[in-house]
Amino acid sequence: QVQLVESGGGLVQPGGSLRLACAASRSIFSINAMGWHRQAPGKERELVARITNGGSTNYADSVKGRFTISRDNAKNMVYLQMNSLKPEDTAVYYCATGWNIFGSWGQGTQVTVSS
């Protein structure tokens, strides 16, 4: 098991940007896939973006062209750069291991997009 801690959330105006970070408690070199998920109030948790060790990425249609996921295995970090944020991006964002089956989860970081 690996512990994950997210940071970087906050309040931002529509059109703004945020960069989320996920710090792992141990090396993520052996973890093939890492991803970001989100859950808005009253909605189910959904996959936002995921990345493999080889750099392959996959995004939800709703964030394509606006969000970019990256990972730094040397620092045991995963990032989510979010640009052109919209009110509908408001949610708690979670970092998790895995591509289709998700293992470890972080505690989440709140992102609120509002004017």
N, C-alpha and C positions, 0 to 999 in steps of 0.2 A: 504494500500500500504506500501511497505517496500523499502527503498533505499538500493542499493547494490553497493559496491565499491571494484573493483578488484585491486590486486597488485601482484608483484612478477615476472612480465614478464621481458624480456631482450634478449640479444644476447648470444647464447650458441653454442658451437661446436657440430657437430654430435657425438652422443654417450653420451652426457652430460645430466645433470639433472637440473630441475627447480621445484620449489614448488610455485604454485599460491595460493593466499588467497583471499577470498571474505568476506568482513565485512558487516554485515547487521545493519541497523539503529535501529532495535528493535529485540525483542526475536523471534527466529526462531523455538521455541519449537512447536508452533501450525502450522507450515508450514510443511505439510507432505513430500513434495519432493523438493529437490534442485538439480541443475545440472550445468554442464559446457558445453558450446557450443563453436564452433569456426567458423571463416569465413576467408578463404584465398582469396587473390586477384583474382577477376574474378570467384569466386565460390560461391555457396549458403551456407548459414549458416547451420552447421550440429551439431547434438547432439554428444558430446564426452563421457560424463558420467553423471549418475544421482544416487541419493541416497535418500532413504526414512528415516523417523524418526526411523523406526525399524532396519535400517542398511542394508536393501536390496539394492543391487547395480546393475547397468546395464551399459555396456560399448559398444562403437562402436567397430566393429571387428578390425578396423585399430589400436586401442590402447590397446586392451586386452593384459594383461601380462606386459605392460609397464607403464600404468597410474593407479593411485589409487586415488579414491575420498573418502573423509572423511568429517565428520561434527562434530562440537563441539557446542552443543546447549547452554551450559553454557556461552560460549564466543560469541555466535551469529556469528560463523564463519564456512565457508565451504572451504575445501582445495582440491587441485589437485596436487598430486605428480607425476611428469613426469620424467621417466627414459628412457635411451636408445633413446634419441631424434633423430629424422630424419629430413632432410631438408623439407620433405613433412608435417611435423608438424607445419611449419611456418604459422602463422595466428594471427588474433586478437581473444583472448579468452574472452568469456563472461560468467558471472554467472547469473543464472536465477532461479526463483521459478517455481515449477510445474513439473509434470511427463510427461504428454502428451500435456497439455495445459499450456502455459507459461505466467506468469503474469508479474512480475517485472524483469527488466533487469538492469545490471550494464553498465558502459560506455565502458568496455573492457580494456584489457591489451595486448600489442603486445609481441608475442613470435617469435623470429627469430632464426632459426637453420641454421648455416652456418659456413664454415671454412674460 
